[in-house]
Structures are given as structure tokens and as C-alpha cells.
Amino acid sequence: MKRIIAMASACATAFVLAGCGPVGPADSAPSTFSDAPLPQLSAEVLGQRGSIVTSAPIRNPSAALAADGNHGWTVTYRSVSGVDGSAQQVSGVVFVPSGHAPAGGWPILSYGRGATGLDPQCGPSRHSDLLGYDLVVASLLQLGFAVTMTDFQGWGSGGGENLYLEPKTAAFNMIDAVRAVRAVVPDASNIWYAVGGSEGGQAAWAANEYAAAYGDGLEFRGSASSAPTIDLTGLVALAQSGWLSHEQQLWLPMVLAGMSNYHPELNAGDYLHGELAQGESMWSACSGPQADQREQVLASLTSGDTEPVSDAAVARLKQALASIAVPQRRASGPMLVITGDADQTVNVSWVRQAVRTGCRIGDSIQFEVRPGEGHTALNSGPQIGAWLLDRLAGKAAISTC
């Protein structure tokens, strides 16, 4: 699920959105909906968010990041767990374009990466090419943003447990990364945007939802999510009926392993059988022979390899997945959401339903389904670039609700 958003040099080209019919009525928020609460945070934790623990210039950036004379730092900064409100240290990278900042300072873009693996080594900040995200970051720098990409809690050098797909934590990590930029870059603005793909697409949506309540002192302008993993409850019915795609079957071990850190009631053995039940390191690795083994397993998978063992196991997984689904709160700003109708990992119907829910609670969402495109082959970069530049220019956002 790497490099979901392949920002091209054409990002700055004007784009006329087509084929984005309304997704549902934008009626008033249902009486049953209420914003998910923030965890209880002490004054000390609140005061330290985004503060820098360590910062060092990047000495050997990839060719893409070094090409235009950009400046970069690896950072460790303070953030917050969305599970229990505890203080956490999170690592990531910060980049600014070469040259002088515009009037008002560099606008900041917080980028959420897709899934790379569960091992701490899978934090992009540990790799000179950011595990392939260097091209994305370089393209965003060309648009005139200061760019930060968090490793997310539990990856990189920050420590702590990974909380894969837990949206509050991901949102807090992305928002506090913006604060970290402002601590490292004196001429950074307080204006910021959230962008991401796959796991990072969910994180960008969640960052939008929590920007008003948690992002105090910052000026949030909107988010863009590509192929977001926003509501995975549909995985359960597919697993029960034996209709998981091979991509979803290969993904499920990572989902279960990550979620077990904050949903300990989930037992992977209740859902994974055969070769999928073996070798957790295979699902944690982001590169090398162990990661390559995943593709070898693909050929031998059967529908029974991901069948839940009981109705009780079904109920536990469905409840756990529902707890991390978004929307969780009303959005703080406009949103662009793009997915493909050939996505074999996150079904288009799941994304469409989440967008409908967002529309019903009053969110402003521009939604597009791209025909024939899938999870790792979604050509959303030029549209996202144009959308960001329109927001930066002060143009009103379009809503297809």
C-alpha cells in the first residue's frame, strides 16, 4: 500500500473535476450522532504537544529530495495516544523548499503514509528514500509547502506501541507534526493541510475531524484522502462468506496484529488459518526476504484461511473495527476523497458509505470514484495538487454531498 499518492509535476495544472455525482442527501445531522470525545489530557501533556525531543539535519537525502536544494530534518516530537491520552514520543521528517518563504510563512502540509509494515524499522524517517515516499514529498515541496511526514506512534525511533489504524492517535500524530514544523522552521505559517493515502488517508480524514478540538493555535484549511481505510467493518461479512479478495486476505494479518495492541480481546488464531497463521515477522517486515514471502503465500490461499471460527469471534472483530471507523466527529474543514472502483483492498462501497455519513452530519466533501483504478494504482496526485492550490488561493471548496 506504499506510495498511494504519486504526485506528478502536473500537480499544479488546473483540473476540471468530472463524474462526481452526489453521494447522498446533505440533510441535517441525525440526532443519534455525537462527536467522539477527546481523551482526558493533563495540562502538562497539552503544553508539550509538538515540542521537539531531538532534531537533526538530514545529511544524505535521496536524489529526489536533494534535487531542488530542499532542507530536511529528522525529528522526534511529543504527541499523545488517542487510546489513553498518555504522552508519547513520535518520530518523523520535516522538509522546507529552497528559497525564501512567502509572505506569512510556509504553509504546512502534514502527510500520512500508507501501511509499510509493523516493525519499528518500517518508519520512513529511517530510510533515505522514506521507503519510497521521497517522490511524494518532493512533489509537495514543489507546490510550495513545508512538508512533514510522521512515522506514527510505534514506528521509527519514537518508541511506544504501534496503534495501527487507530484514528485518534493518527490524527494527533499528524497535528502535532505540524506543531513540530513550527518549532523547527522559524518562518513556517500556522496554516496547514492534511493529506494521505490508504492508512494515511484515514489519518488525514481523522486529522480533519480533530483539527478544531485538538489543533488549537493552528489554522486548518482542509484534507485530501486517497483510497482511505476509513471503515473496515465490511471485512467481517466477507470473511464469513469466504469472499475476501486475496489482497484483503494478505492484509488481514497486519490488521489483526496492529489492532491487538489496543484491542487485546482479538485472537489472531480465531481468524487466520493455514500459512496465514504462521510467521508474524512476515507481516511485520517492510522489506527483504520476509516481506517477499507474502507474495509467495498468495498463491496457496483458500477462502477458509480467513474464516472466523465462531459467531463470537465475528462479533468481537466487527465491534473492534467499528470502534476505529470514521467519521467519528464532524469535520473541521473541507475534504477531498478519492478512491477507485477496482480497489481490491478497501471496497468502494465502504468509502462511499462513509462519505454519505459525513455528508449527513454536515461535512463538506468532494468525492470521486475513479473507474478502473485500484488501491495501489490510483492516479489521484494531480487532482490533489490542484485542490490544495485552490484552497491556498482562497477558492471555495466544492462539495458533492
C-alpha positions, 0 to 999 in steps of 0.5 A: 500500500506504499506510495498511494499518492504519486504526485506528478509535476502536473500537480499544479495544472488546473483540473476540471473535476468530472463524474462526481455525482452526489453521494447522498442527501446533505440533510441535517445531522441525525440526532443519534450522532455525537462527536467522539470525545477527546481523551482526558489530557493533563495540562502538562501533556497539552503544553508539550504537544509538538515540542521537539525531543531531538532534531537533526539535519538530514545529511544524505537525502535521496536524489529526489529530495536533494534535487531542488536544494530542499532542507530536511530534518529528522525529528522526534516530537511529543504527541499523545495516544488517542487510546489513553491520552498518555504522552508519547514520543513520535518520530518523523521528517520535516522538509522546507523548499529552497528559497525564501518563504512567502509572505506569512510563512510556509504553509504546512502540509502534514502527510500520512503514509500508507501501511509499510509494515509493523516493525519499528524499522518500517518508519520512513524517517529511517530510510533515505528514500522514506521507503519510497515516499521521497517522490511524494514529498518532493512533489509537495515541496514543489507546490510550495509547502513545508512538508512533514511526514510522521512515522506514527506512534510505534514506528521509527525511533519514537518508541511506544506501541504501534496503534495501527489504524487507530484514528485518534492517535493518527490524527494527533500524530499528524497535528502535532507534526505540524506543531513540530514544523513550527518549532523547527522552521522559524518562518513556517505559517500556522496554516496547514493541510492534511493529506494521505493515502490508504492508512494515511488517508484515514489519518488525514480524514481523522486529522480533519475531524480533530483539527478544531478540538485538538489543533488549537493555535493552528489554522486548518484549511482542509484534507485530501484522502486517497483510497482511505481505510476509513471503515473496515467493518465490511471485512467481517461479512466477507470473511464469513462468506469466504469472499475476501479478495486475496489482497484483503486476505494478505492484509488481514494479518497486519490488521489483526496484529496492529489492532491487538495492541489496543484491542487485546480481546482479538485472537489472531488464531480465531481468524487466520488459518493455514500459512496465514497463521504462521510467521508474524515477522512476515507481516511485520517486515517492510522489506527483504526476504520476509516481506517477499514471502507474502507474495509467495503465500498468495498463491496457496490461499483458500477462502477458509484461511480467513474464516472466523471460527465462531459467531463470537469471534465475528462479533468481537472483530466487527465491534473492534473495527467499528470502534476505529471507523470514521467519521467519528466527529464532524469535520473541521474543514473541507475534504477531498476523497478519492478512491477507485472502483477496482480497489481490491483492498478497501471496497468502494462501497465502504468509502462511499458509505462513509462519505454519505455519513459525513455528508449527513452530519454536515461535512463538506466533501468532494468525492470521486470514484475513479473507474478502473483504478485500484488501491495501489494504482490510483492516479489521484496526485494531480487532482490533489495538487490542484485542490490544495492550490485552490484552497491556498488561493482562497477558492471555495471548496466544492462539495458533492454531498 
